């Protein structure tokens, strides 16, 4: 399958490496491929420049967001939550129409220069701020902006290293959640999770449930900071 990954951060790289290992044709999207490849310093989360990762995974294709989205039969959104809606709505009309978009972004608000009201997000140890929260979600905002796209919220309650390889941590004894308004999209997300090795997947229903998933990601951040390590969640039913 042709899969587009939008974003070049650590999470997107986990999916890119796993998907190519599974035999998929993967295109990684970025705002400006030349600028991405020219970077020589780690990003704000401490992730090493993408050029080295691409050199180690030559089967990947790096393209603009627009070209990656147009090429993908399935699209995974790893664009940071603060910029996801703007980046996705800037794509050419129809680029994502009729496609499933799996969104794992968290709508964190990042501190701006001179702003002391909200702390910096991880990995510096401070809790970021969520926006939207409670009465709306990033996934719902994306769905409203892209009514012809099947948006599914998933992957967001685990570290992406665990998402792509659940058996690596805790013997794979975890539960994955997803939500969406389109059953076809949720089926596609479930099939991908099965390929990753997930067997315990709970469908939370309509995309409105993404509010809880994104807020859980906030707790996930707090717990990860407290433990100083990755973790899994098992739901006993």
C-alpha positions as CSV (number, residue, x, y, z in Angstrom):
1,X,0.0,0.0,0.0
2,X,1.1,3.6,-0.6
3,X,1.2,5.3,2.7
4,X,1.9,9.0,3.3
5,X,3.4,10.2,6.6
6,X,3.0,13.9,7.2
7,X,5.8,15.1,9.5
8,X,9.4,14.2,10.1
9,X,9.6,14.0,13.9
10,X,10.5,11.1,16.1
11,X,7.0,9.6,16.0
12,X,6.7,9.8,12.2
13,X,10.1,8.1,11.9
14,X,8.9,5.2,14.0
15,X,6.0,4.6,11.6
16,X,8.2,5.1,8.6
17,X,10.7,2.5,9.6
18,X,8.0,0.0,10.6
19,X,5.8,0.5,7.5
20,X,8.7,0.0,5.1
21,X,9.7,-3.2,7.1
22,X,6.1,-4.4,6.5
23,X,6.5,-3.8,2.7
24,X,4.6,-0.6,2.3
25,X,5.6,2.2,-0.1
26,X,6.1,5.2,2.2
27,X,6.3,8.9,1.3
28,X,7.2,11.2,4.1
29,X,5.8,14.7,3.8
30,X,7.4,17.9,5.0
31,X,6.9,21.6,4.4
32,X,10.1,22.1,2.5
33,X,12.2,19.0,1.7
34,X,15.3,21.0,0.9
35,X,15.2,22.9,4.2
36,X,14.5,19.6,6.0
37,X,17.5,17.9,4.5
38,X,19.7,21.0,5.2
39,X,19.1,21.0,8.9
40,X,22.2,20.1,11.0
41,X,20.8,20.6,14.5
42,X,18.3,18.5,16.5
43,X,14.7,19.8,16.6
44,X,13.1,21.3,19.7
45,X,12.3,17.8,21.0
46,X,15.9,16.7,20.6
47,X,15.3,14.6,17.5
48,X,18.4,14.3,15.2
49,X,18.3,15.9,11.7
50,X,16.1,14.0,9.3
51,X,18.9,13.6,6.7
52,X,20.7,10.9,8.7
53,X,17.4,9.0,9.1
54,X,16.7,9.2,5.4
55,X,20.2,8.0,4.5
56,X,19.6,4.9,6.8
57,X,16.2,4.2,5.2
58,X,16.8,4.8,1.4
59,X,13.5,3.1,0.5
60,X,11.7,6.2,1.8
61,X,10.7,9.1,-0.4
62,X,10.8,12.6,1.0
63,X,8.3,15.1,-0.6
64,X,6.2,18.1,0.2
65,X,3.1,17.7,2.3
66,X,1.0,18.2,-0.9
67,X,2.9,15.6,-3.0
68,X,2.9,13.0,-0.1
69,X,-0.8,13.5,0.6
70,X,-1.6,13.1,-3.1
71,X,0.4,10.0,-3.4
72,X,-0.8,8.2,-0.3
73,X,-3.7,5.8,-0.3
74,X,-3.7,6.0,3.5
75,X,-2.4,9.1,5.3
76,X,-1.0,9.4,8.8
77,X,-0.8,12.8,10.4
78,X,2.2,13.5,12.5
79,X,2.3,17.3,12.1
80,X,2.5,19.0,15.4
81,X,-0.9,19.8,16.8
82,X,-0.3,23.6,16.9
83,X,0.1,23.7,13.1
84,X,-1.8,20.6,11.9
85,X,-5.1,22.3,10.8
86,X,-3.3,25.1,9.0
87,X,-0.9,22.7,7.2
88,X,-3.7,20.3,6.2
89,X,-6.1,22.9,4.9
90,X,-3.3,24.4,2.9
91,X,-3.1,21.3,0.8
92,X,-4.5,21.4,-2.7
93,X,-8.3,20.8,-2.8
94,X,-9.0,17.1,-3.0
95,X,-5.6,15.9,-1.9
96,X,-7.1,14.1,1.0
97,X,-10.7,13.7,-0.3
98,X,-12.0,10.1,0.1
99,X,-9.0,9.0,2.0
100,X,-8.5,7.8,5.6
101,X,-6.4,10.2,7.7
102,X,-5.1,8.7,11.0
103,X,-4.3,11.5,13.4
104,X,-2.1,11.1,16.4
105,X,-1.2,14.7,16.9
106,X,-1.8,16.3,20.3
107,X,-2.9,20.0,20.4
108,X,-0.1,21.3,22.6
109,X,0.4,25.1,22.9
110,X,4.1,26.0,22.7
111,X,5.5,28.9,24.6
112,X,6.5,31.8,22.4
113,X,9.4,34.2,23.1
114,X,8.6,36.4,26.0
115,X,5.6,34.3,27.0
116,X,5.8,33.2,30.7
117,X,2.2,32.1,31.1
118,X,2.6,28.6,29.7
119,X,5.7,26.3,30.2
120,X,7.6,24.6,27.5
121,X,6.5,21.0,26.7
122,X,8.6,17.9,27.0
123,X,11.4,16.9,27.0
124,X,12.3,19.6,29.5
125,X,10.0,18.3,32.1
126,X,7.2,20.9,32.1
127,X,3.6,20.2,31.3
128,X,2.3,21.9,28.1
129,X,-1.1,23.4,27.6
130,X,-3.8,21.8,25.5
131,X,-5.9,23.8,23.1
132,X,-8.6,22.8,22.2
133,X,-9.6,20.8,25.2
134,X,-12.8,19.5,26.8
135,X,-15.4,20.9,24.4
136,X,-13.6,20.3,21.2
137,X,-10.6,18.3,19.9
138,X,-7.9,18.7,17.2
139,X,-9.3,15.7,15.4
140,X,-12.7,17.3,15.2
141,X,-11.2,20.5,13.9
142,X,-9.4,18.5,11.2
143,X,-12.6,16.7,10.3
144,X,-14.6,20.0,10.0
145,X,-11.9,21.5,7.9
146,X,-11.7,18.3,5.7
147,X,-15.3,17.1,5.4
148,X,-14.5,14.7,2.6
149,X,-11.7,12.9,4.6
150,X,-12.2,10.0,6.9
151,X,-10.5,11.2,10.1
152,X,-9.6,8.6,12.7
153,X,-8.0,9.5,16.1
154,X,-5.7,6.7,17.1
155,X,-2.1,6.0,18.3
156,X,-2.3,8.9,20.7
157,X,-2.4,7.1,24.1
158,X,1.0,5.4,23.7
159,X,4.5,6.4,22.8
160,X,4.9,5.9,19.0
161,X,7.7,3.4,19.6
162,X,5.1,1.2,21.4
163,X,2.4,1.9,18.8
164,X,4.6,0.4,16.0
165,X,5.9,-2.5,18.1
166,X,3.7,-3.3,21.1
167,X,5.4,-6.5,21.9
168,X,8.6,-4.7,22.6
169,X,7.3,-3.3,25.9
170,X,5.4,-5.3,28.5
171,X,5.0,-8.3,26.2
172,X,2.5,-6.4,24.2
173,X,-0.1,-6.4,26.9
174,X,-1.7,-3.1,26.1
175,X,-5.0,-1.6,24.9
176,X,-5.3,0.7,21.9
177,X,-8.2,3.1,21.4
178,X,-9.6,4.8,18.3
179,X,-12.5,7.0,17.4
180,X,-14.0,8.3,14.2
181,X,-17.2,9.1,12.3
182,X,-16.5,6.8,9.4
183,X,-16.4,3.0,9.8
184,X,-14.3,2.5,6.7
185,X,-11.6,4.7,8.2
186,X,-11.7,2.9,11.5
187,X,-11.5,-0.4,9.7
188,X,-8.4,0.8,7.9
189,X,-6.8,2.0,11.2
190,X,-7.6,-1.3,12.8
191,X,-6.0,-3.3,10.0
192,X,-2.9,-1.2,10.3
193,X,-2.8,-1.7,14.1
194,X,-3.3,-5.5,13.6
195,X,-0.2,-5.4,11.3
196,X,1.7,-3.6,14.0
197,X,0.9,-6.4,16.4
198,X,-2.1,-5.0,18.3
199,X,-4.9,-7.4,19.3
200,X,-6.8,-5.5,22.0
201,X,-8.3,-2.5,20.2
202,X,-11.3,-0.6,21.6
203,X,-13.5,1.5,19.2
204,X,-14.7,4.5,21.3
205,X,-17.3,5.4,18.7
206,X,-17.7,8.9,17.1
207,X,-14.9,11.3,16.6
208,X,-16.1,13.3,19.5
209,X,-14.4,10.7,21.7
210,X,-11.1,12.2,20.5
211,X,-11.5,14.8,23.2
212,X,-10.9,12.1,25.8
213,X,-8.0,10.6,23.8
214,X,-6.3,13.9,23.5
215,X,-6.8,14.7,27.2
216,X,-5.5,11.2,28.0
217,X,-2.4,12.1,26.0
218,X,-1.9,14.9,28.5
219,X,-2.0,12.4,31.4
220,X,0.3,10.2,29.3
221,X,2.8,13.0,29.2
222,X,2.6,13.5,33.0
223,X,3.0,9.8,33.6
224,X,5.9,9.5,31.3
225,X,7.6,12.3,33.0
226,X,7.0,10.8,36.4
227,X,8.2,7.3,35.4
228,X,11.0,8.5,33.2
229,X,10.3,5.7,30.8
230,X,7.8,4.2,28.3
231,X,4.8,2.4,29.5
232,X,1.7,0.5,28.3
233,X,-1.9,0.4,29.4
234,X,-4.0,-2.7,29.8
235,X,-7.8,-2.5,30.2
236,X,-9.4,-5.4,32.0
237,X,-12.8,-6.1,30.7
